[in-house]
Amino acid sequence: MPVQVNIRGPPNSDFVIGYPGIDATWPRIAGVVEVRSQTPGQPFKLKSLKLQLYRTEEIQYASTIRTQKIEQSYTVGGGLHLYDAKPSAPSELYAVDLPFVYSLPLSREFPLPASMQISKQAKISYRLDVLLKELENQSQYETAAYCPITIVRYDNNRVFQQYLQGHSPMRESDDKVVYVTLQLDYTSFGPGDVIRIVAGISPNPDWMHRSSKVKLQQITAKLEEELRFNTTSDGTVSKMTTVRSHRVPLNNARIGPNGLYHEITFSVPMLDRSVRDSPVIPNNDDGIPNSTISSFSTVSSLLIVNYYISLAVKVSGCKDVEFRTPVEITPFNMEVCASLKAPIGSAIEAAKNVTLKNPQGTFVWANDRSALQSLGFLKLSNGYQKVQIE
């Protein structure tokens, strides 16, 4: 391929503008595609050029036979045509700069999973490809260049109203002697955030005589991670891991008429990024953000990551009670979520004036007398020579 292609992002900014997951900010990818000849000063032909965003998902799980690895790629959006040569236009160029705005799918129509890597078990990454045709008789596009794109979702921000309302599920023992409640102030947490749980054990008013004989032995609260791998050969494969656990001994305490309540607190673990040889630190060249958390809530085609707060009450005198309730784990802690409120609000206002019409490109045609001078060449007695700046 006699051309060099480069994708350049906006100055002092990421490729992704807006906040994916929040449709009102109109998430989009912006930048410039630069096309140059591999041989300086030599013209080239360009028939067509377009952009296509791809998502690649990789999972690795243990099946009944051996460790399986699956990788699939998906197109994101229908692509974006930036240039199609017109029959009446000159055919040869020295340079082309094509600004672009690539709109990301809206979350309510096609939610994009965030870029992430969970050790060697799963990976979700994005890349933007430049596809072009150079010759008139060329029917297939060729990939001339690509760059990684980092997608971060912001829709499970802890400061949003749906996560501030708290949650209080209740479960009764199988023999209906006691009731157990689990109270949460919030339902979204980030790295280092404190999870406060109030566990309550109450007697069944219809079985007060039996409830008075119940002795409480211990309460165990856990933060659990569930990895669900969607496979064609083995179906859905689930793997449950305990992220944090806290046990409270109750020493055969009895339930009073008003019940017994106990507060349990623990924090979401954070990764130590100072350990540079850690296997969970992603390769930034793949567009995976260098987060302080190993994984977070995610839904994609091959992978689903769920988190639960589970509560187990061990008793004597009636059936033990154990249940769990779902929560959201995000890459951002409470402080970061609070600091994002103002930028997200500004992005919503700015998105009202956004247009997806691509800006006019810059073309340096070979039949232009000043074309080479505009590229930094000087005309000497023996022909054009490139100006070299040491």
N, C-alpha and C positions, 0 to 999 in steps of 0.2 A: 504494500500500500504506500504510494509515493507522498502521502500527506501525514502531518503530525497533528493530532487533535488533543486539546486540553480542555478540562472543565474547571472554570474558576468561579468561586463563590463571591458573594457580596463582600466589599471591604470591611474588615473588622467585625465580621458577622458569620454565623453558621449558615449552611445551605438552607436549613429549614427555618422559615419565618412563620410566626404564629405559634399556637400551642396545640399540637395534635391531641385529639380527644375533646377539645372545646371548639365546636364547629363555628361559633360566633367569631372566633379569631381568624377564620379562613386559613387553616394551615396550608402551606405551599412551599415549594422548593424554588429558589431563585438563583440565578447565576448567569454566566456567559460561556458559550462554547466557542473556542478559538481554533481555527483551522489554518495551518500553515504548510508550506511545501517542505518535504524532507531535505531537499537541496535548495539552499538559500538562493533567491533570485530566479528560480525556475517556476513557470506557471503550472497549474494543475487544473483538472476538470472536476466539477462536482455536480452530480445529477440530483441527489436528494439527501436530506439529513433529517433525522428525527431522534427523539429521546424516549427511553422506556425505563420505568422503575421496576425493579425486581425484588421480591422478598424470598429469602432462602431459609428454610427450616431444617434443622438437623436434630435428631433424637437418637439416643443410645440407651438400650434397656436390656435386661436379662430375661430371655425367654426360657421355655422349658428345655430347649436344646442347647442354645449358646447365646452369647451376647449379640444382639441385633443392632444394626445401625441403618437408619433411614434418612435420606436427604431428598427434599422436594423444593422446587422453585416455582414461584407464582408471579404472574405479571400484576402490577398494581396500576390500575387505571388503563385507559386505552392508548397511552402513548401521546406524544406531542410532536407534530410535524413543524419543523423550524424553517425548512427550505426545500423548494422544488424548482428546478431550473425551468425557465420559460423558453419556448423555441426561439423567440425573437431576441432573447438576451445574449450577450457575449458568452462564450463557452469556457474561456480560460480566466483563472483568477490567480492572484498572488497571495491574498489573505482574506479571511472571512471571520468576523466577530458577530455571533448571534446571541443576543440576550434572550432569556427565557423566564417564564413563570409557570411552573408545573404544579397544578392544583392537586392536593392530596384528597382521597375520597373522604366524604363526610362520615363521621362515626355512626350516625343514625342509619346510614345506608350500608357501609362496609367498614367496620371498625378495624383499624390496623393494630396488631400487637406491637408492643415496644421492642426495641432492640435489646437483647439480653443474652447472657451466657451463664448456664448453671454447670460449673465445673466441666466434666466431659459428658454430661448426661443430655444436655439440650443447648441449642443455640438458635437465635433468630437474628438475621442480619438483612440489610438492604443495600442495594447498589444501583446507581444510575448509569445506564449505558447510553453511549452515543452510537447510533446506527447510521451508516451512510452507504450510498451508491455513488460510484465515481464515473462509471462508463455508461454510455447510452444503452448498450445491450445487456447490462447487468440487471438481473431480475431479483436477486436476493440481497437483503441488507447485510452488511458486515459490521461487527463490533469494532469500532476504531479506538474507543477509550471508555473508561468507566471510573467511578469514584464511589467510595462507601458513603452511605447516608445514615445518620443516626436519628432514629425515631424514639422520642420520649413522650409518654402519655401523661396528661395532667388532669384527667377527668376524675380521678379518685383522690383529689386533694383533700386533706383532712379538714380544712376550714369550710368546705362546702356544707350546705345545710343538711343534706341527707346523712352525713356522717357525724353531725353534732347532736342528733336526737337521742342517742343512746339506744340500748337494747336490753330487754329483760325477759329472756325465754324461761319457761318453767317446765319441769318434768316431774311426774309422780312415780313412786316406786311401783314395780309390777304388782305388788299386793295391795297398793293404794293406801299404805299406812302413813307415808310422809310425802311432802312436796319439797322439791329442791329448785331454787331459783338462781340464776346467774345474771348479775347486773353489770352492764358495761356503760361507761360514760360516753365513749366514742366507739365507732366501728371501723376506723381507718387509722393505721399506725405506720410510722416510718422508722428507720434505723435510730436506735437510742431512745425512742419514745417509750414512756412508762405506760404499761397496761395495768389499769386498776380494776380488779374484779371483786365484787361483793357476793359471796356465796351464802345463800340462806337455806336453812333446813327448817321446815314448819310442819307441825302435826296436822293430820287430817281431822277436822273437827268431828267427823262422823265415826272416827276410830280413836278417840282420845285415850281409851283404856289401853289399847295396844301400843299407841304412840308413846305413852309414858314409860313403857318398858324398853324402848329403843335406846341403844347405847351407840354413840358416835365414836368411831375409831380414828379415821383420818379423812382429810380432804386433799385431793390432788388436782391442781390446775395446770393445764399445758397449753402451749402454743404449738400447733401441729401444721406441717406442710404436706400437702398432697400433690404429687406429680402424676398426671394422667396422660399416658401416651396413647394416642389414637393410631392404631396400626390396622392394616388390612389382613395380615396373616394371623395375628394373635388377638385381634379385637382390641378392647380397651384394657391397658395394663396400668394398674395403679400402684403407687409406692408412697407409703405414709411414713413421715419422719417427724420425730419430736424435736422442735427447735429450742424450746425452753420448758422447764418443768419445775413446779414448786409444790412441796408436800407439807401439809400442816397436821401434826398429830393432835388429836382431840382427847386422848386418854379416857375413853369410855364416858365422855360427857353425855348427860341426858338432855333431851329436848324439853324446854319449858313450854307453857301454854302459848307464849308469844313467839316461840321459835328461837333459833340460834343463828347469828350472822357473824361472818368472819371476812375480813378484808385481806386480799392477796394482791401483791404488786410484784411485777418483774418487767424488765425492759426488753425491747426487740434487739437482738444481738447485732453488733456492727463488725465489719471486717477491718482488720488492721492492714491498711494499704502500704505500710512501711516494709512489710515482708515481701520483697520483690520477687522471690522465687515461689510465691504462693500459687498453687495450681488454679485458683479461682479468679486470678487477675486476668481480665480479657486482653486481647490484642487490639489496641486502639486502631490499627490499620484496617480492621474489619468494621469499624463504625460502632463498636460496642462501648457504651459509656462506662467509665471507670467509677462505678458506684461503690458506696460503703455498705452495701447489702448484697448478699449472695444471690437472692432471687426475690421476686415480688409477684403479686397477683397478675395473672396473664391468661388470655384465651386466644389460641391460634388453631390452625388446622390440625397439626400433629401433637400439640402440647397444650395442656391446661394446668395452670398452677393455682391451687386453692389453699386458703389458710383458714384454720379453725381455732377457736378457744374451746377447749374441752374441760369438763368438770366431772370428777369421779368422787363419789362419797361412799366410803366403806363403813358399814354399820353392822350391828348385831341386833337381832330381834325383828328384822324385816329384810326385804331384798335390797341389795346395793343399787345405787343409782349412778348412771353414767350417760352423759350426752354431750353434744358439741354444737356450737353455733358459728356460722361463717363470719369472717372479718376480712377487711382489705389490708394488704401490706403494700406500701408504696416505696419508691426510692427516696422520698423526701420526708424528713422529720417535721415536727410541728413548726419549728422556727423557719425552715425553708418554705413550707406551705404558706405561712403567714406573709413572708416576704414576696411571694408570687402574686398576691391579690392585686396590688396596684399595677404591675406590668401586664397582667392578664386583662384588667379593665382597660388599660391604654391600648392594648392590642385589639380589643373588641371595637373600640372607637376608630382605630386606624383601618380596620378591615372594612368599614363601611365605604371607604373611598378606594378600595383595591379593585383594579381591573385585571382580568386575565389576558387581556390583549398584550401580546409580546411587543416590546419596544422595537423600533426600527433597527435592523442590523447594519453593520458596516462592511462594505465590500470594496476590495482593491482589485479592479479589473486589469487584465494584462494589456488591454488596448489603451489604457490611460497613460499619457506621456509622463506624468509625474508619479506613476505608481511606485517605481523603485525608490525614488527619492523619499516618498512618504514612509517607506519601510526602513530608511536609514542608510541607503546606498548613495555613494558619490559617483558621479560620472567622470571618469578619467580618460586619458587619451587611448588607453588600451581597453576601454569598456567600463562597465559598472563594477564597482567593488564595494563590499560591505564595510561600513564603518565599524571598527573595533574599538571598544572602550575598555581600557585596562583598569 
